[in-house]
Amino acid sequence: MERDITLIAVFAALIAALGLMPTLMLASGVPITAQSLGVMLCGTVLGAKRGGLAVLLFVALVALGLPLLAGGRGGLGVFASPTVGFVVGFPIAAFATGFVMEQLTRMSVGVAASIAAAIGGVLVLYAFGMFGFMMVLSKGFGETFAILGWYLPGDAIKVVLAGVITAGLARARPASLLSRA
């Protein structure tokens, strides 16, 4: 139990730390950040339950006003911005990533982590992110996809990184890969 709580807190801190990396703000109002990589890693390493809880803790801290999102953003105003769908979708994406990872036990860790990150960390996250973007900015699906589609190449790189990092962790410390426990 204590180990789970510690890992949840550590991975919430990892997402916050990835927000410190330089961001690139596009005209859409949605920044390019490394934080979605942290969401993917929460699922691939911790599994569905722990990964979802780690990201839920991170989102709760943001809601309380801590400036943990990329660019030092935090507080309830984030939930009225074009990024609201992504922020709300973070815990669900981590859970989905972990769930897929837990199901792909017959595949190598790296391949399974990449597939899980693509499904949970991109497809699920974009479903929420696009919906929030469309609602806040009153945009249609086509226009929203045309704007947010520019982010997909970077997310593809994050999917590969999630696979490589998770596989490396599995080789170095197999017992730490809780999504396979």
Secondary structure per residue as TSV (DSSP state, phi and psi in degrees):
chain	resnum	aa	ss	phi	psi
A	1	M	-	360.0	-48.9
A	2	E	H	-63.0	-38.2
A	3	R	H	-63.2	-42.1
A	4	D	H	-61.3	-45.5
A	5	I	H	-62.8	-41.3
A	6	T	H	-63.6	-45.6
A	7	L	H	-65.6	-38.2
A	8	I	H	-61.0	-44.8
A	9	A	H	-66.4	-41.0
A	10	V	H	-63.7	-41.9
A	11	F	H	-74.2	-30.1
A	12	A	H	-63.4	-40.2
A	13	A	H	-66.4	-34.7
A	14	L	H	-61.6	-43.4
A	15	I	H	-62.4	-43.2
A	16	A	H	-61.8	-43.1
A	17	A	H	-63.5	-37.3
A	18	L	H	-66.9	-20.5
A	19	G	T	-74.1	-15.2
A	20	L	T	-80.1	-17.1
A	21	M	S	-64.6	147.9
A	22	P	-	-55.3	137.7
A	23	T	-	-110.7	159.4
A	24	L	E	-120.5	115.5
A	25	M	E	-92.1	119.8
A	26	L	-	-89.0	167.8
A	27	A	T	-61.5	-19.3
A	28	S	T	-68.7	-18.8
A	29	G	S	91.3	1.0
A	30	V	-	-108.1	117.7
A	31	P	E	-78.9	153.9
A	32	I	E	-88.6	118.1
A	33	T	-	-134.4	171.9
A	34	A	S	-95.6	-0.5
A	35	Q	H	-64.8	-30.8
A	36	S	H	-67.6	-25.5
A	37	L	H	-63.4	-40.2
A	38	G	H	-62.4	-39.2
A	39	V	H	-62.5	-44.6
A	40	M	H	-60.7	-45.1
A	41	L	H	-65.7	-33.1
A	42	C	I	-57.1	-44.3
A	43	G	I	-72.7	-45.3
A	44	T	I	-69.7	-30.6
A	45	V	I	-94.9	-48.4
A	46	L	I	-87.5	-20.7
A	47	G	-	91.7	179.9
A	48	A	H	-63.2	-56.6
A	49	K	H	-65.1	-55.6
A	50	R	H	-66.1	-40.3
A	51	G	H	-63.0	-45.1
A	52	G	H	-61.6	-40.8
A	53	L	H	-67.5	-37.4
A	54	A	H	-61.1	-43.9
A	55	V	H	-74.6	-33.3
A	56	L	H	-62.7	-39.9
A	57	L	H	-60.8	-45.2
A	58	F	H	-58.8	-47.1
A	59	V	H	-65.3	-37.7
A	60	A	H	-63.2	-41.1
A	61	L	H	-65.0	-38.3
A	62	V	H	-62.8	-45.0
A	63	A	H	-62.3	-33.0
A	64	L	T	-73.5	-8.1
A	65	G	T	112.6	-4.3
A	66	L	-	-67.5	133.5
A	67	P	-	-81.7	65.3
A	68	L	-	-95.6	-15.8
A	69	L	B	-75.9	157.6
A	70	A	T	-50.1	138.1
A	71	G	T	81.8	8.8
A	72	G	T	75.1	27.4
A	73	R	B	-89.4	146.9
A	74	G	-	-173.0	171.8
A	75	G	S	97.2	174.3
A	76	L	G	-67.2	-21.8
A	77	G	G	-60.6	-26.4
A	78	V	G	-59.9	-30.6
A	79	F	G	-82.0	4.8
A	80	A	G	-120.8	12.6
A	81	S	S	-101.4	169.7
A	82	P	T	-61.2	-16.7
A	83	T	T	-89.8	1.2
A	84	V	H	-53.6	-42.3
A	85	G	H	-63.6	-36.5
A	86	F	H	-68.6	-44.6
A	87	V	H	-63.6	-46.6
A	88	V	H	-65.6	-35.2
A	89	G	H	-77.7	-15.7
A	90	F	H	-51.8	-54.4
A	91	P	H	-63.9	-36.4
A	92	I	H	-69.5	-38.9
A	93	A	H	-63.9	-41.5
A	94	A	H	-65.1	-42.7
A	95	F	H	-61.2	-46.9
A	96	A	H	-62.9	-41.6
A	97	T	H	-60.1	-46.9
A	98	G	H	-64.1	-40.0
A	99	F	H	-62.1	-46.9
A	100	V	H	-62.9	-43.2
A	101	M	H	-59.1	-41.0
A	102	E	H	-67.0	-26.0
A	103	Q	H	-83.1	-25.2
A	104	L	-	-94.0	49.6
A	105	T	T	-73.5	-18.8
A	106	R	T	-87.1	-7.8
A	107	M	S	-93.8	161.5
A	108	S	-	-63.1	153.4
A	109	V	H	-59.4	-45.6
A	110	G	H	-62.7	-44.7
A	111	V	H	-66.6	-45.3
A	112	A	H	-60.9	-41.8
A	113	A	H	-65.5	-39.6
A	114	S	H	-65.8	-43.2
A	115	I	H	-63.4	-45.9
A	116	A	H	-62.2	-41.6
A	117	A	H	-66.0	-37.5
A	118	A	H	-66.6	-42.0
A	119	I	I	-73.0	-54.5
A	120	G	I	-79.1	-46.6
A	121	G	I	-81.2	-13.0
A	122	V	I	-119.2	-62.5
A	123	L	I	-61.0	-52.2
A	124	V	I	-66.1	-45.4
A	125	L	H	-62.6	-41.6
A	126	Y	H	-67.2	-32.5
A	127	A	H	-59.3	-46.3
A	128	F	H	-71.0	-44.9
A	129	G	H	-61.4	-43.9
A	130	M	H	-67.3	-39.7
A	131	F	H	-61.3	-47.0
A	132	G	H	-62.2	-41.9
A	133	F	H	-61.5	-45.2
A	134	M	H	-63.9	-39.7
A	135	M	H	-70.3	-45.5
A	136	V	H	-69.3	-40.4
A	137	L	H	-101.9	4.0
A	138	S	T	52.5	50.2
A	139	K	-	-106.8	156.0
A	140	G	-	-84.0	170.9
A	141	F	H	-61.7	-47.2
A	142	G	H	-60.8	-45.0
A	143	E	H	-66.4	-40.2
A	144	T	H	-63.7	-45.1
A	145	F	H	-64.4	-37.7
A	146	A	H	-62.7	-34.9
A	147	I	H	-78.2	-50.2
A	148	L	H	-80.3	-15.7
A	149	G	G	-60.8	-23.4
A	150	W	G	-64.3	-19.1
A	151	Y	G	-85.1	-16.2
A	152	L	H	-61.7	-40.3
A	153	P	H	-60.1	-41.1
A	154	G	H	-64.7	-37.3
A	155	D	H	-69.4	-31.1
A	156	A	H	-64.2	-38.3
A	157	I	H	-64.3	-41.5
A	158	K	H	-64.1	-35.9
A	159	V	H	-61.6	-45.7
A	160	V	H	-64.2	-43.9
A	161	L	H	-61.0	-41.3
A	162	A	H	-60.0	-41.5
A	163	G	H	-64.9	-44.6
A	164	V	H	-66.9	-45.7
A	165	I	H	-64.7	-44.6
A	166	T	H	-64.8	-41.7
A	167	A	H	-63.7	-41.7
A	168	G	H	-62.8	-41.5
A	169	L	H	-64.0	-40.4
A	170	A	H	-63.8	-36.6
A	171	R	H	-71.8	-42.3
A	172	A	H	-76.7	-40.2
A	173	R	-	-143.4	76.1
A	174	P	G	-54.6	-34.5
A	175	A	G	-70.9	-16.1
A	176	S	G	-82.8	-8.7
A	177	L	-	-87.0	84.7
A	178	L	G	-71.2	-18.7
A	179	S	G	-69.7	-14.3
A	180	R	G	-111.9	5.7
A	181	A	-	-78.8	360.0
